[in-house]
Amino acid sequence: METPHTQGLDAATPADNGAPAPAAPAASDPQACRDEVDRLVEAWRHERPDLDVAPLEVLSRVSRLARHLDRARRTAFAEHDLEPWEFDVLSALRRAGAPYQLTPSKLLTQTLVTSGTMTNRIDRLAAKDLVKRLPDPGDRRGVLVQLSDTGRERVDGAFEGLLAQERELLGGLSAGDRTTLAALLRTLVLPFDN
């Protein structure tokens, strides 16, 4: 999430070579605990002492973490021959519970895409036998989208893989730290969800 004043701040992120995330340095050495964001913020403070650059300390790290999470998601989904958008639709159906079906409009709400995009996605998933279209008994002109057995197997496997990747990303945090971080991030995200 770059803005004109943060553009390029995250350009120094090392390339992903498939290796696990590096271990965090020992907290007893303050210099060893500095990351690239600390160095970038320090440089901006030197160059623009007239600006409060404190938001960069949080949001540049969120942006960097988002890139690592995106890579982890893509890896987990690719292992199950799914694209991220396919996982989003299939997981919405899976979360609905048995019989794993939703109307296209409910899928729109859960995946935040346009009607035309959702129609295209349902068509493509049906062609791969990951979902089925069924008549909606509550609406003669409507349809229900139902997760197929193949779709359920693929989304379940991809979800398990995703959780393993996410656990690895959060491996440096204690359970208490994860709870605290989740609460803080919820506070930041909540206004956007309402």
ZADO-1210 file (C-alpha; in nm, 4 decimals, padded with zeros to 6 digits):
<atoms>
<atom x="00.0000" y="00.0000" z="00.0000" code="MET" pos="1"/>
<atom x="00.2225" y="00.2799" z="-00.1238" code="GLU" pos="2"/>
<atom x="00.1384" y="00.6447" z="-00.1157" code="THR" pos="3"/>
<atom x="00.3383" y="00.9235" z="-00.2804" code="PRO" pos="4"/>
<atom x="00.5351" y="00.9869" z="00.0393" code="HIS" pos="5"/>
<atom x="00.6169" y="00.6188" z="00.0977" code="THR" pos="6"/>
<atom x="00.6805" y="00.5181" z="-00.2623" code="GLN" pos="7"/>
<atom x="01.0030" y="00.3283" z="-00.2906" code="GLY" pos="8"/>
<atom x="01.0472" y="00.2820" z="00.0825" code="LEU" pos="9"/>
<atom x="00.9964" y="-00.0903" z="00.0553" code="ASP" pos="10"/>
<atom x="01.1974" y="-00.1412" z="-00.2621" code="ALA" pos="11"/>
<atom x="01.4874" y="-00.2886" z="-00.0690" code="ALA" pos="12"/>
<atom x="01.2978" y="-00.6039" z="00.0353" code="THR" pos="13"/>
<atom x="01.5275" y="-00.8982" z="-00.0384" code="PRO" pos="14"/>
<atom x="01.4189" y="-01.1342" z="-00.3157" code="ALA" pos="15"/>
<atom x="01.2320" y="-01.4439" z="-00.2034" code="ASP" pos="16"/>
<atom x="01.4526" y="-01.7435" z="-00.2727" code="ASN" pos="17"/>
<atom x="01.2124" y="-01.9980" z="-00.1280" code="GLY" pos="18"/>
<atom x="01.4084" y="-02.0210" z="00.1979" code="ALA" pos="19"/>
<atom x="01.2255" y="-02.0008" z="00.5310" code="PRO" pos="20"/>
<atom x="01.1990" y="-01.6611" z="00.6944" code="ALA" pos="21"/>
<atom x="01.5191" y="-01.5676" z="00.8773" code="PRO" pos="22"/>
<atom x="01.5180" y="-01.5992" z="01.2538" code="ALA" pos="23"/>
<atom x="01.4757" y="-01.2779" z="01.4487" code="ALA" pos="24"/>
<atom x="01.7964" y="-01.1499" z="01.6119" code="PRO" pos="25"/>
<atom x="01.8335" y="-01.1634" z="01.9872" code="ALA" pos="26"/>
<atom x="01.6429" y="-00.8803" z="02.1579" code="ALA" pos="27"/>
<atom x="01.9414" y="-00.8030" z="02.3811" code="SER" pos="28"/>
<atom x="02.1279" y="-00.6327" z="02.0928" code="ASP" pos="29"/>
<atom x="01.9332" y="-00.3183" z="01.9896" code="PRO" pos="30"/>
<atom x="02.1371" y="-00.2751" z="01.6697" code="GLN" pos="31"/>
<atom x="02.0771" y="-00.6363" z="01.5663" code="ALA" pos="32"/>
<atom x="01.7002" y="-00.5862" z="01.6054" code="CYS" pos="33"/>
<atom x="01.6923" y="-00.3041" z="01.3523" code="ARG" pos="34"/>
<atom x="01.5276" y="-00.3877" z="01.0235" code="ASP" pos="35"/>
<atom x="01.5211" y="-00.2159" z="00.6873" code="GLU" pos="36"/>
<atom x="01.2183" y="-00.0082" z="00.7909" code="VAL" pos="37"/>
<atom x="01.4166" y="00.1322" z="01.0853" code="ASP" pos="38"/>
<atom x="01.6900" y="00.2397" z="00.8437" code="ARG" pos="39"/>
<atom x="01.4420" y="00.3933" z="00.5998" code="LEU" pos="40"/>
<atom x="01.2579" y="00.5813" z="00.8742" code="VAL" pos="41"/>
<atom x="01.5878" y="00.7095" z="01.0108" code="GLU" pos="42"/>
<atom x="01.6856" y="00.8340" z="00.6641" code="ALA" pos="43"/>
<atom x="01.3494" y="01.0098" z="00.6184" code="TRP" pos="44"/>
<atom x="01.3797" y="01.1693" z="00.9629" code="ARG" pos="45"/>
<atom x="01.7224" y="01.3011" z="00.8657" code="HIS" pos="46"/>
<atom x="01.6036" y="01.4287" z="00.5264" code="GLU" pos="47"/>
<atom x="01.2616" y="01.5574" z="00.6392" code="ARG" pos="48"/>
<atom x="01.2807" y="01.6472" z="01.0105" code="PRO" pos="49"/>
<atom x="00.9764" y="01.8668" z="00.9539" code="ASP" pos="50"/>
<atom x="00.7509" y="01.5605" z="00.9028" code="LEU" pos="51"/>
<atom x="00.6213" y="01.3034" z="01.1495" code="ASP" pos="52"/>
<atom x="00.7197" y="00.9787" z="00.9776" code="VAL" pos="53"/>
<atom x="00.6064" y="00.7550" z="01.2674" code="ALA" pos="54"/>
<atom x="00.3234" y="00.5963" z="01.0607" code="PRO" pos="55"/>
<atom x="00.5888" y="00.4416" z="00.8372" code="LEU" pos="56"/>
<atom x="00.7171" y="00.2382" z="01.1309" code="GLU" pos="57"/>
<atom x="00.3896" y="00.0453" z="01.1386" code="VAL" pos="58"/>
<atom x="00.2513" y="00.0608" z="00.7865" code="LEU" pos="59"/>
<atom x="00.5739" y="-00.0096" z="00.5989" code="SER" pos="60"/>
<atom x="00.6069" y="-00.3260" z="00.8064" code="ARG" pos="61"/>
<atom x="00.2440" y="-00.4182" z="00.7364" code="VAL" pos="62"/>
<atom x="00.3113" y="-00.3649" z="00.3652" code="SER" pos="63"/>
<atom x="00.6229" y="-00.5835" z="00.3752" code="ARG" pos="64"/>
<atom x="00.4429" y="-00.8528" z="00.5695" code="LEU" pos="65"/>
<atom x="00.1563" y="-00.8426" z="00.3184" code="ALA" pos="66"/>
<atom x="00.4023" y="-00.9227" z="00.0396" code="ARG" pos="67"/>
<atom x="00.5384" y="-01.2205" z="00.2344" code="HIS" pos="68"/>
<atom x="00.1843" y="-01.3383" z="00.3086" code="LEU" pos="69"/>
<atom x="00.0912" y="-01.3076" z="-00.0587" code="ASP" pos="70"/>
<atom x="00.3875" y="-01.5301" z="-00.1512" code="ARG" pos="71"/>
<atom x="00.2907" y="-01.7805" z="00.1179" code="ALA" pos="72"/>
<atom x="-00.0704" y="-01.7860" z="-00.0038" code="ARG" pos="73"/>
<atom x="00.0334" y="-01.8372" z="-00.3649" code="ARG" pos="74"/>
<atom x="00.2656" y="-02.1222" z="-00.2645" code="THR" pos="75"/>
<atom x="-00.0017" y="-02.2979" z="-00.0571" code="ALA" pos="76"/>
<atom x="-00.2624" y="-02.2595" z="-00.3311" code="PHE" pos="77"/>
<atom x="-00.0304" y="-02.3615" z="-00.6165" code="ALA" pos="78"/>
<atom x="00.0457" y="-02.6870" z="-00.4333" code="GLU" pos="79"/>
<atom x="-00.3254" y="-02.7655" z="-00.4767" code="HIS" pos="80"/>
<atom x="-00.3511" y="-02.6281" z="-00.8304" code="ASP" pos="81"/>
<atom x="-00.5543" y="-02.3246" z="-00.7248" code="LEU" pos="82"/>
<atom x="-00.5221" y="-01.9549" z="-00.8003" code="GLU" pos="83"/>
<atom x="-00.5841" y="-01.7114" z="-00.5117" code="PRO" pos="84"/>
<atom x="-00.9184" y="-01.6016" z="-00.6578" code="TRP" pos="85"/>
<atom x="-01.0258" y="-01.9665" z="-00.6908" code="GLU" pos="86"/>
<atom x="-00.9412" y="-02.0260" z="-00.3251" code="PHE" pos="87"/>
<atom x="-01.1416" y="-01.7168" z="-00.2256" code="ASP" pos="88"/>
<atom x="-01.4588" y="-01.8421" z="-00.3956" code="VAL" pos="89"/>
<atom x="-01.4162" y="-02.2052" z="-00.2896" code="LEU" pos="90"/>
<atom x="-01.3401" y="-02.1115" z="00.0699" code="SER" pos="91"/>
<atom x="-01.6508" y="-01.8896" z="00.0866" code="ALA" pos="92"/>
<atom x="-01.8570" y="-02.1927" z="-00.0160" code="LEU" pos="93"/>
<atom x="-01.6720" y="-02.4210" z="00.2279" code="ARG" pos="94"/>
<atom x="-01.7260" y="-02.1802" z="00.5191" code="ARG" pos="95"/>
<atom x="-02.1002" y="-02.1763" z="00.4425" code="ALA" pos="96"/>
<atom x="-02.1204" y="-02.5313" z="00.5797" code="GLY" pos="97"/>
<atom x="-02.3054" y="-02.8283" z="00.4340" code="ALA" pos="98"/>
<atom x="-02.4407" y="-02.8378" z="00.1672" code="PRO" pos="99"/>
<atom x="-02.1678" y="-02.5823" z="00.0780" code="TYR" pos="100"/>
<atom x="-02.3748" y="-02.3591" z="-00.1427" code="GLN" pos="101"/>
<atom x="-02.4436" y="-01.9870" z="-00.1781" code="LEU" pos="102"/>
<atom x="-02.6195" y="-01.7586" z="-00.4196" code="THR" pos="103"/>
<atom x="-02.3946" y="-01.5632" z="-00.6558" code="PRO" pos="104"/>
<atom x="-02.4923" y="-01.2422" z="-00.4737" code="SER" pos="105"/>
<atom x="-02.3703" y="-01.3832" z="-00.1395" code="LYS" pos="106"/>
<atom x="-02.0462" y="-01.4859" z="-00.3073" code="LEU" pos="107"/>
<atom x="-02.0129" y="-01.1283" z="-00.4364" code="LEU" pos="108"/>
<atom x="-02.0476" y="-00.9933" z="-00.0848" code="THR" pos="109"/>
<atom x="-01.7866" y="-01.2295" z="00.0549" code="GLN" pos="110"/>
<atom x="-01.5281" y="-01.1906" z="-00.2222" code="THR" pos="111"/>
<atom x="-01.5703" y="-00.8185" z="-00.3007" code="LEU" pos="112"/>
<atom x="-01.5827" y="-00.8496" z="-00.6797" code="VAL" pos="113"/>
<atom x="-01.8281" y="-00.7244" z="-00.9410" code="THR" pos="114"/>
<atom x="-02.1215" y="-00.9257" z="-01.0711" code="SER" pos="115"/>
<atom x="-01.9575" y="-00.9762" z="-01.4114" code="GLY" pos="116"/>
<atom x="-01.6341" y="-01.0930" z="-01.2502" code="THR" pos="117"/>
<atom x="-01.8211" y="-01.3389" z="-01.0283" code="MET" pos="118"/>
<atom x="-02.0127" y="-01.4826" z="-01.3240" code="THR" pos="119"/>
<atom x="-01.6839" y="-01.5378" z="-01.5060" code="ASN" pos="120"/>
<atom x="-01.5278" y="-01.6979" z="-01.1992" code="ARG" pos="121"/>
<atom x="-01.8202" y="-01.9338" z="-01.1452" code="ILE" pos="122"/>
<atom x="-01.8035" y="-02.0352" z="-01.5132" code="ASP" pos="123"/>
<atom x="-01.4323" y="-02.1103" z="-01.4866" code="ARG" pos="124"/>
<atom x="-01.4695" y="-02.3040" z="-01.1611" code="LEU" pos="125"/>
<atom x="-01.7592" y="-02.5065" z="-01.3036" code="ALA" pos="126"/>
<atom x="-01.5485" y="-02.5908" z="-01.6124" code="ALA" pos="127"/>
<atom x="-01.2850" y="-02.7352" z="-01.3747" code="LYS" pos="128"/>
<atom x="-01.5537" y="-02.9327" z="-01.1855" code="ASP" pos="129"/>
<atom x="-01.4813" y="-02.7408" z="-00.8657" code="LEU" pos="130"/>
<atom x="-01.8365" y="-02.6040" z="-00.8336" code="VAL" pos="131"/>
<atom x="-02.1822" y="-02.6869" z="-00.9707" code="LYS" pos="132"/>
<atom x="-02.4725" y="-02.4608" z="-01.0576" code="ARG" pos="133"/>
<atom x="-02.8066" y="-02.5722" z="-00.9156" code="LEU" pos="134"/>
<atom x="-03.1552" y="-02.4229" z="-00.9439" code="PRO" pos="135"/>
<atom x="-03.2463" y="-02.2121" z="-00.6412" code="ASP" pos="136"/>
<atom x="-03.5627" y="-02.3635" z="-00.4878" code="PRO" pos="137"/>
<atom x="-03.6426" y="-02.0264" z="-00.3322" code="GLY" pos="138"/>
<atom x="-03.6160" y="-01.8329" z="-00.6617" code="ASP" pos="139"/>
<atom x="-03.7274" y="-01.9908" z="-00.9904" code="ARG" pos="140"/>
<atom x="-03.4941" y="-01.7658" z="-01.1904" code="ARG" pos="141"/>
<atom x="-03.2027" y="-01.7903" z="-00.9483" code="GLY" pos="142"/>
<atom x="-02.9187" y="-02.0337" z="-00.9100" code="VAL" pos="143"/>
<atom x="-02.7124" y="-02.1665" z="-00.6247" code="LEU" pos="144"/>
<atom x="-02.3417" y="-02.2325" z="-00.6539" code="VAL" pos="145"/>
<atom x="-02.2378" y="-02.5505" z="-00.4764" code="GLN" pos="146"/>
<atom x="-01.8916" y="-02.6782" z="-00.3937" code="LEU" pos="147"/>
<atom x="-01.8204" y="-03.0103" z="-00.5679" code="SER" pos="148"/>
<atom x="-01.6433" y="-03.2965" z="-00.3927" code="ASP" pos="149"/>
<atom x="-01.3299" y="-03.2164" z="-00.5955" code="THR" pos="150"/>
<atom x="-01.3569" y="-02.8493" z="-00.4998" code="GLY" pos="151"/>
<atom x="-01.3944" y="-02.9407" z="-00.1340" code="ARG" pos="152"/>
<atom x="-01.0850" y="-03.1624" z="-00.1390" code="GLU" pos="153"/>
<atom x="-00.8791" y="-02.8928" z="-00.3098" code="ARG" pos="154"/>
<atom x="-00.9902" y="-02.6059" z="-00.0847" code="VAL" pos="155"/>
<atom x="-00.9415" y="-02.8158" z="00.2307" code="ASP" pos="156"/>
<atom x="-00.5874" y="-02.9095" z="00.1245" code="GLY" pos="157"/>
<atom x="-00.5030" y="-02.5524" z="00.0257" code="ALA" pos="158"/>
<atom x="-00.6391" y="-02.4206" z="00.3567" code="PHE" pos="159"/>
<atom x="-00.4271" y="-02.6657" z="00.5559" code="GLU" pos="160"/>
<atom x="-00.1223" y="-02.5595" z="00.3516" code="GLY" pos="161"/>
<atom x="-00.2034" y="-02.1920" z="00.4053" code="LEU" pos="162"/>
<atom x="-00.2284" y="-02.2374" z="00.7820" code="LEU" pos="163"/>
<atom x="00.1123" y="-02.4087" z="00.7858" code="ALA" pos="164"/>
<atom x="00.2625" y="-02.1164" z="00.5885" code="GLN" pos="165"/>
<atom x="00.0989" y="-01.8609" z="00.8180" code="GLU" pos="166"/>
<atom x="00.2195" y="-02.0412" z="01.1308" code="ARG" pos="167"/>
<atom x="00.5719" y="-02.0185" z="00.9912" code="GLU" pos="168"/>
<atom x="00.5320" y="-01.6451" z="00.9256" code="LEU" pos="169"/>
<atom x="00.4174" y="-01.5916" z="01.2848" code="LEU" pos="170"/>
<atom x="00.6729" y="-01.8299" z="01.4333" code="GLY" pos="171"/>
<atom x="00.8720" y="-01.5535" z="01.6007" code="GLY" pos="172"/>
<atom x="00.5764" y="-01.4404" z="01.8120" code="LEU" pos="173"/>
<atom x="00.4469" y="-01.5931" z="02.1333" code="SER" pos="174"/>
<atom x="00.0780" y="-01.6817" z="02.1619" code="ALA" pos="175"/>
<atom x="00.0281" y="-01.3694" z="02.3747" code="GLY" pos="176"/>
<atom x="00.2028" y="-01.1495" z="02.1191" code="ASP" pos="177"/>
<atom x="-00.0152" y="-01.2944" z="01.8405" code="ARG" pos="178"/>
<atom x="-00.3291" y="-01.2203" z="02.0442" code="THR" pos="179"/>
<atom x="-00.2140" y="-00.8629" z="02.1101" code="THR" pos="180"/>
<atom x="-00.1174" y="-00.8084" z="01.7470" code="LEU" pos="181"/>
<atom x="-00.4510" y="-00.9479" z="01.6243" code="ALA" pos="182"/>
<atom x="-00.6394" y="-00.7077" z="01.8539" code="ALA" pos="183"/>
<atom x="-00.4345" y="-00.4080" z="01.7385" code="LEU" pos="184"/>
<atom x="-00.4772" y="-00.4953" z="01.3717" code="LEU" pos="185"/>
<atom x="-00.8519" y="-00.5462" z="01.4251" code="ARG" pos="186"/>
<atom x="-00.8707" y="-00.1922" z="01.5621" code="THR" pos="187"/>
<atom x="-00.7014" y="-00.0612" z="01.2457" code="LEU" pos="188"/>
<atom x="-00.9090" y="-00.2678" z="01.0024" code="VAL" pos="189"/>
<atom x="-01.2529" y="-00.2328" z="01.1635" code="LEU" pos="190"/>
<atom x="-01.3374" y="00.1096" z="01.0166" code="PRO" pos="191"/>
<atom x="-01.2790" y="-00.0279" z="00.6665" code="PHE" pos="192"/>
<atom x="-01.5070" y="-00.3278" z="00.7253" code="ASP" pos="193"/>
<atom x="-01.8081" y="-00.1193" z="00.8309" code="ASN" pos="194"/>
</atoms>
